[in-house]
C-alpha cells in the first residue's frame, strides 16, 4: 500500500491517545501531531493549577511514541479541497487523513471587565494563582456550578482560608448527581466556607461584582468564569457544519459529512443522530473517541478493526468531582449518564478521583506499547435520557 500522511491537530486527551494507538498499527503511514503547546495541558487539573496544588507536568513529546512526529504551532485553517493544514506562521502540511481534536476555550466575543478570568485558559489560571499568592484574602466569585466550578471553589477555599469564596449558578449545584450525593456536595462546600448562590442568573458583569436576576449584587475582587465556553473557530472557518458552540458536526463514525477522510474527536465535535445525546464534553468522552478515531482510520486504510468497523458507542460508569484535596465524590452512573443511587464520598472518594486523574496520563503511556484503553458500549435507544441542552452538556463536564 502506498504511504499515507495522517495529521492530527490538537495535543489534548483525544489527540495523543489517537496518535499512539494509530502508530502501533505498523501501517505505511506518516503521523504528524500539531499542537500549540509543548507541555500537555491536564485540563482536569485546572482548578489545581489556580490553587497551586498541581506539581506534575508532562511534555507532549514524552507521551507519544517515537514514530509520531510532533510540530508545535497553531492551526489557522484546514484547506479541505487541497487537503492541507495551514498554520498561523504560513506553513502548510498535506494530509491524506485528518484527525480534528481541537477542543474548547473561553468565548472570545464577550467583553468582561479585567477582574474576570476564564478557568478554561492556562494563562488565566497562572495569572489568577499569582494574584492570589500576593493577596490571599480576596473575595472570589466562581461563576458556573458545573464540575470545574465546584472543584475550583472547593480547592481555593481549602488552599486560601482567608479568601471569601462564592459559587454562583443559574441552576442547582450538583444537579447531575442523585439527591443524597448532591446534598453531601453542598454540605462539604459549606463546610469549606464556600457561599452558595443557586438558581441565580447573572445579568450584568461589573468590575466589582455580578448583578443577578434576583436583584442582588454578589461582590468580588476576582471573578472566575467556568461557563461560557466555545469550540476552536478552525472548524467553522474551514467551512464545516458546526453547532452554536462551534463544535464540528460528525457522523456516528466520527467522520465529517461529505469528507470521509476527515474525522473528529474530543470536546470540539458533536455526533449527529440518535444514540449520542447523552455524551458530555469531558476527558471520559475524549479518550474513547480518540481511540475510536485511530481504529476508524486504520479500518479505512484496509486493516481489520472490530472497533473501527462499527459506529462509535460509549456508556458511562462514573462521574467524579474533587472537593479539595481531602474530600471527593464518585457518582455511579447508568450508561446514559443518569445517576444511580450508589456513590462514594469523603476521603475514599478523593483517593479514587486522584487515581482516575492519574489513569488518564497512564493511558497515554500504556497505549505507546499495547491496546490498553477500553470502554463500555452506550445505552440502548429506549434507555437514553431526554436530550440535554448544550448548557447542560457543558456543565456536566469531565
C-alpha positions as CSV (number, residue, x, y, z in Angstrom):
1,X,0.0,0.0,0.0
2,X,1.2,3.5,-0.9
3,X,2.4,5.5,2.1
4,X,-0.3,7.9,3.5
5,X,0.0,11.0,5.6
6,X,-2.1,11.4,8.8
7,X,-2.2,14.7,10.6
8,X,-3.8,15.1,14.0
9,X,-4.5,18.7,15.0
10,X,-4.7,19.1,18.8
11,X,-2.5,17.7,21.5
12,X,-5.1,17.0,24.2
13,X,-6.6,13.8,25.5
14,X,-8.1,12.6,22.2
15,X,-5.2,13.7,20.0
16,X,-2.4,12.0,22.0
17,X,-4.2,8.7,22.6
18,X,-5.2,8.6,18.9
19,X,-1.7,9.1,17.7
20,X,-0.3,6.4,19.9
21,X,-3.0,3.8,19.0
22,X,-2.6,4.5,15.3
23,X,1.3,4.4,15.4
24,X,1.2,0.9,16.8
25,X,-0.7,-0.4,13.8
26,X,2.5,-0.6,11.8
27,X,0.8,0.8,8.7
28,X,2.7,2.6,5.9
29,X,1.7,6.0,7.2
30,X,3.4,9.1,8.5
31,X,1.7,10.5,11.6
32,X,2.1,14.2,12.4
33,X,0.6,15.7,15.6
34,X,0.3,19.5,15.6
35,X,-0.3,21.2,19.0
36,X,0.0,24.8,20.3
37,X,1.8,23.8,23.5
38,X,4.9,21.7,24.1
39,X,3.5,20.9,27.5
40,X,0.4,18.7,27.9
41,X,-2.3,20.7,29.5
42,X,-4.2,18.5,32.0
43,X,-7.4,20.4,31.9
44,X,-9.0,18.2,34.5
45,X,-6.4,19.8,36.9
46,X,-7.0,23.4,36.0
47,X,-8.5,24.0,39.4
48,X,-5.3,22.8,41.0
49,X,-3.3,25.0,38.6
50,X,-5.1,28.0,40.0
51,X,-4.7,26.9,43.6
52,X,-1.0,25.9,43.2
53,X,-1.6,22.3,44.2
54,X,-0.6,20.7,40.9
55,X,3.0,19.6,40.8
56,X,3.0,17.2,37.8
57,X,3.7,18.3,34.3
58,X,4.4,16.3,31.1
59,X,5.8,17.3,27.8
60,X,3.7,16.2,24.8
61,X,6.8,14.5,23.3
62,X,7.2,12.3,26.3
63,X,3.7,10.9,26.0
64,X,4.0,10.0,22.3
65,X,5.5,7.0,20.5
66,X,8.7,7.9,18.8
67,X,7.2,7.2,15.4
68,X,4.8,10.1,15.9
69,X,6.2,13.4,14.6
70,X,5.5,16.5,16.6
71,X,5.0,20.1,15.4
72,X,4.4,22.9,17.8
73,X,2.3,25.6,16.2
74,X,-1.2,27.0,15.9
75,X,-3.6,25.9,13.2
76,X,-5.1,28.8,11.2
77,X,-7.3,26.8,8.8
78,X,-8.0,23.4,7.1
79,X,-7.8,23.7,3.3
80,X,-10.0,20.7,2.7
81,X,-10.1,20.9,-1.0
82,X,-6.3,21.0,-1.2
83,X,-6.1,18.6,1.8
84,X,-3.6,20.7,3.6
85,X,-3.3,22.2,7.2
86,X,-2.2,25.8,7.3
87,X,-0.5,27.2,10.4
88,X,-0.6,30.8,11.6
89,X,3.1,31.2,10.6
90,X,2.1,30.3,7.0
91,X,3.5,26.8,6.9
92,X,1.3,24.2,5.2
93,X,1.2,20.4,5.7
94,X,-0.5,17.9,3.3
95,X,-2.7,15.1,4.6
96,X,-4.5,12.0,3.3
97,X,-6.4,11.7,6.6
98,X,-7.0,14.4,9.2
99,X,-7.9,13.9,12.8
100,X,-9.5,17.0,14.2
101,X,-9.2,17.2,18.0
102,X,-9.1,20.9,18.8
103,X,-11.1,21.5,21.9
104,X,-12.9,24.2,23.8
105,X,-11.8,27.6,25.0
106,X,-13.2,30.7,26.6
107,X,-15.5,32.7,24.4
108,X,-13.7,35.5,22.7
109,X,-16.7,37.5,21.6
110,X,-17.9,38.5,25.0
111,X,-16.3,41.5,26.8
112,X,-15.7,41.3,30.5
113,X,-14.0,43.7,33.0
114,X,-10.4,42.9,33.7
115,X,-11.3,41.4,37.0
116,X,-12.9,38.4,35.1
117,X,-10.8,35.4,34.2
118,X,-11.6,32.1,32.4
119,X,-10.7,28.8,34.1
120,X,-10.5,27.2,30.7
121,X,-7.4,29.1,29.7
122,X,-4.0,28.1,31.1
123,X,-2.6,31.6,31.0
124,X,-5.5,32.8,33.1
125,X,-5.1,30.0,35.6
126,X,-1.4,31.1,36.2
127,X,-2.3,34.7,36.4
128,X,-5.0,34.0,39.0
129,X,-2.6,32.0,41.1
130,X,-0.1,34.8,41.1
131,X,-2.7,37.3,42.2
132,X,-3.9,35.1,45.0
133,X,-0.5,34.5,46.4
134,X,0.1,38.2,46.5
135,X,-3.3,38.8,48.3
136,X,-4.7,35.5,49.6
137,X,-7.7,37.3,51.4
138,X,-9.5,38.3,48.3
139,X,-13.2,38.0,47.5
140,X,-13.5,35.4,44.7
141,X,-16.7,34.5,42.8
142,X,-16.8,31.4,40.7
143,X,-19.4,31.7,38.1
144,X,-20.8,28.4,36.9
145,X,-21.6,25.4,39.2
146,X,-20.6,22.6,36.9
147,X,-17.8,20.1,38.0
148,X,-15.0,22.6,37.1
149,X,-16.6,25.4,39.1
150,X,-17.3,23.1,42.1
151,X,-13.7,21.8,42.1
152,X,-12.3,25.3,41.7
153,X,-14.4,26.8,44.5
154,X,-13.5,23.9,46.9
155,X,-9.8,23.9,46.0
156,X,-9.5,27.6,46.6
157,X,-11.4,27.6,49.8
158,X,-9.2,24.8,51.2
159,X,-6.0,26.4,50.0
160,X,-6.7,30.1,50.9
161,X,-8.6,30.0,54.2
162,X,-8.7,33.8,54.4
163,X,-10.4,34.2,51.0
164,X,-14.1,34.6,50.7
165,X,-15.3,32.2,48.0
166,X,-18.8,32.3,46.4
167,X,-20.1,29.8,43.9
168,X,-22.9,31.0,41.6
169,X,-25.0,29.0,39.2
170,X,-28.3,29.6,37.3
171,X,-29.5,26.1,38.4
172,X,-29.0,23.8,41.3
173,X,-25.4,22.9,42.2
174,X,-24.9,19.1,41.9
175,X,-27.9,18.7,39.7
176,X,-26.2,15.9,37.8
177,X,-25.8,13.8,41.0
178,X,-28.5,12.0,42.9
179,X,-30.2,13.9,45.7
180,X,-28.2,12.4,48.5
181,X,-24.9,12.9,46.7
182,X,-25.8,16.5,45.8
183,X,-26.6,17.2,49.5
184,X,-23.2,15.8,50.6
185,X,-21.6,18.0,47.9
186,X,-23.3,21.2,49.2
187,X,-22.6,20.3,52.8
188,X,-18.9,19.8,52.1
189,X,-18.7,23.1,50.1
190,X,-20.4,25.0,53.0
191,X,-18.0,23.2,55.5
192,X,-15.1,24.6,53.5
193,X,-16.5,28.1,53.7
194,X,-17.9,28.4,50.2
195,X,-21.0,30.6,49.9
196,X,-23.6,29.0,47.5
197,X,-25.8,31.1,45.3
198,X,-28.1,28.7,43.4
199,X,-30.8,29.5,40.9
200,X,-29.4,32.9,40.1
201,X,-28.7,34.1,36.6
202,X,-26.0,36.7,36.1
203,X,-27.5,39.6,34.1
204,X,-24.8,42.2,34.5
205,X,-21.0,42.0,34.9
206,X,-19.4,44.8,36.9
207,X,-15.7,45.2,37.8
208,X,-16.5,44.6,41.5
209,X,-19.5,42.3,41.3
210,X,-22.2,40.4,39.5
211,X,-25.8,41.5,39.3
212,X,-28.3,38.6,39.3
213,X,-31.9,38.3,38.1
214,X,-33.0,38.2,41.8
215,X,-31.8,41.8,42.1
216,X,-28.8,41.1,44.4
217,X,-25.2,42.0,43.8
218,X,-22.5,39.4,44.6
219,X,-19.4,41.5,45.2
220,X,-15.9,40.2,44.3
221,X,-12.3,41.2,43.7
222,X,-11.9,38.4,41.1
223,X,-14.5,36.5,39.2
224,X,-13.6,33.1,37.7
225,X,-15.6,32.0,34.7
226,X,-16.2,28.3,34.5
227,X,-19.1,28.6,32.0
228,X,-19.4,30.2,28.6
229,X,-17.1,28.0,26.5
230,X,-16.9,27.8,22.8
231,X,-15.1,25.5,20.4
232,X,-12.0,26.4,18.4
233,X,-13.1,28.6,15.4
234,X,-11.0,26.5,13.0
235,X,-13.8,24.1,12.2
236,X,-16.3,26.9,11.4
237,X,-13.8,28.9,9.5
238,X,-12.8,25.9,7.4
239,X,-16.4,25.7,6.1
240,X,-17.6,22.7,8.1
241,X,-21.1,22.4,9.6
242,X,-21.0,23.4,13.3
243,X,-23.5,24.0,16.1
244,X,-24.0,27.1,18.2
245,X,-20.9,26.3,20.3
246,X,-18.7,25.9,17.2
247,X,-18.4,22.2,17.6
248,X,-17.9,20.4,14.3
249,X,-20.8,18.0,13.5
250,X,-19.7,14.5,12.6
251,X,-21.4,11.2,11.8
252,X,-21.7,8.2,14.2
253,X,-18.3,7.0,12.8
254,X,-16.8,10.4,13.8
255,X,-16.4,11.4,10.1
256,X,-17.2,14.9,8.8
257,X,-20.1,14.5,6.4
258,X,-19.0,14.6,2.7
259,X,-15.4,14.4,3.8
260,X,-14.8,10.8,4.6
261,X,-11.1,11.3,5.3
262,X,-11.6,13.9,8.0
263,X,-12.5,12.6,11.4
264,X,-13.1,14.4,14.7
265,X,-12.8,13.5,18.4
266,X,-13.0,15.3,21.8
267,X,-14.8,18.4,23.0
268,X,-14.7,20.2,19.7
269,X,-17.0,17.8,17.9
270,X,-20.7,16.8,18.3
271,X,-22.1,13.5,16.9
272,X,-25.2,13.6,14.8
273,X,-28.1,11.1,15.0
274,X,-29.8,9.1,17.7
275,X,-27.9,7.4,20.5
276,X,-25.4,10.1,21.3
277,X,-27.4,12.9,23.0
278,X,-26.1,11.7,26.4
279,X,-22.5,12.4,25.5
280,X,-20.8,15.2,27.5
281,X,-17.7,17.2,27.0
282,X,-15.2,15.5,29.2
283,X,-11.9,13.6,29.4
284,X,-14.1,10.5,29.9
285,X,-15.5,11.1,26.4
286,X,-12.4,12.4,24.7
287,X,-10.2,9.3,25.4
288,X,-12.7,6.7,23.9
289,X,-13.3,9.0,20.9
290,X,-9.5,9.3,20.3
291,X,-9.0,5.5,20.4
292,X,-12.0,5.0,18.1
293,X,-10.8,7.6,15.7
294,X,-7.5,5.8,15.3
295,X,-9.3,2.5,14.8
296,X,-11.6,4.0,12.3
297,X,-8.7,5.5,10.3
298,X,-7.0,2.1,10.4
299,X,-10.2,0.4,9.2
300,X,-10.5,2.9,6.3
301,X,-6.9,2.1,5.3
302,X,-8.0,-1.5,4.8
303,X,-6.9,-3.2,8.0
304,X,-9.1,-5.3,10.3
305,X,-10.5,-3.4,13.3
306,X,-13.5,-4.6,15.3
307,X,-13.8,-1.2,16.9
308,X,-13.4,0.8,13.7
309,X,-15.8,-1.2,11.7
310,X,-18.7,-0.2,13.8
311,X,-20.3,3.2,14.8
312,X,-18.9,4.8,17.9
313,X,-20.7,3.9,21.1
314,X,-20.0,4.9,24.7
315,X,-21.7,4.2,28.0
316,X,-20.6,6.0,31.2
317,X,-19.8,4.3,34.5
318,X,-19.0,7.1,37.0
319,X,-18.8,10.9,37.3
320,X,-16.2,12.2,39.8
321,X,-15.6,15.5,41.5
322,X,-12.9,16.6,44.0
323,X,-13.9,18.7,46.9
324,X,-10.5,20.0,47.8
325,X,-7.6,17.6,48.5
326,X,-9.3,15.8,51.3
327,X,-12.8,15.0,50.0
328,X,-14.3,13.7,46.8
329,X,-17.5,12.3,45.3
330,X,-17.8,9.5,42.9
331,X,-21.3,9.1,41.4
332,X,-22.1,5.7,39.9
333,X,-24.0,6.1,36.6
334,X,-26.2,4.4,34.2
335,X,-24.7,4.1,30.6
336,X,-26.8,7.1,29.6
337,X,-25.1,9.3,32.2
338,X,-28.0,9.5,34.6
339,X,-27.1,8.9,38.3
340,X,-27.7,5.6,40.1
341,X,-28.5,5.6,43.8
342,X,-25.0,4.5,44.8
343,X,-22.0,6.8,45.3
344,X,-18.7,7.0,47.1
345,X,-17.7,10.1,49.2
346,X,-15.2,11.5,51.6
347,X,-11.5,10.6,51.7
348,X,-12.1,7.4,49.7
349,X,-13.9,9.5,47.1
350,X,-10.9,11.8,46.9
351,X,-8.5,8.9,46.6
352,X,-10.5,7.4,43.7
353,X,-10.7,10.8,42.0
354,X,-7.0,11.2,42.1
355,X,-6.4,7.7,40.8
356,X,-8.7,8.5,37.9
357,X,-6.8,11.7,37.0
358,X,-3.5,9.7,37.1
359,X,-5.1,7.0,35.0
360,X,-5.5,9.4,32.0
361,X,-1.8,10.0,31.7
362,X,-1.0,6.4,32.4
363,X,-3.4,5.5,29.5
364,X,-1.2,7.6,27.1
365,X,1.9,5.8,28.3
366,X,0.3,2.4,28.1
367,X,-1.1,3.0,24.6
368,X,2.5,3.5,23.4
369,X,3.0,-0.2,23.9
370,X,-0.3,-2.1,23.7
371,X,-4.0,-1.7,23.3
372,X,-4.9,-0.6,26.8
373,X,-7.8,1.7,26.8
374,X,-11.3,0.2,26.6
375,X,-14.8,1.4,27.4
376,X,-18.4,0.0,27.8
377,X,-20.9,0.3,25.0
378,X,-23.6,3.0,25.1
379,X,-27.2,2.6,26.2
380,X,-29.9,1.2,24.0
381,X,-32.0,3.9,22.3
382,X,-35.0,3.3,24.6
383,X,-32.9,3.9,27.6
384,X,-31.4,7.2,26.6
385,X,-32.4,10.2,28.7
386,X,-34.1,13.2,27.2
387,X,-31.7,15.2,25.0
388,X,-29.9,17.8,27.1
389,X,-29.3,21.4,26.2
390,X,-25.8,22.5,25.2
391,X,-25.6,24.4,28.5
392,X,-26.3,21.2,30.4
393,X,-23.8,19.2,28.4
394,X,-21.1,21.8,29.2
395,X,-22.0,21.9,32.9
396,X,-21.8,18.1,33.2
397,X,-18.1,18.3,32.3
398,X,-15.2,15.9,32.9
